[in-house]
Amino acid sequence: MDKEKTEQFVEDVIHISTIHNTLQNSVEFSFEISNKWLDV
């Protein structure tokens, strides 16, 4: 792989892992909210 493709690959991986973390956080956040509502 040439340098440019390698950099693009790294950017894509970082982008994907960022999206994954964001999704995971929002899922956990949703659980927290629903737990609060269920407690009421």
C-alpha angles and dihedrals in degrees: 000000000000123000095260094052091046091053091048090050092051091049091051093050092049090047093050094047090049091053090047092052091047091051092048091050093049091049091052089046091052090052091051092051094047090048090054091050092047091051092059 
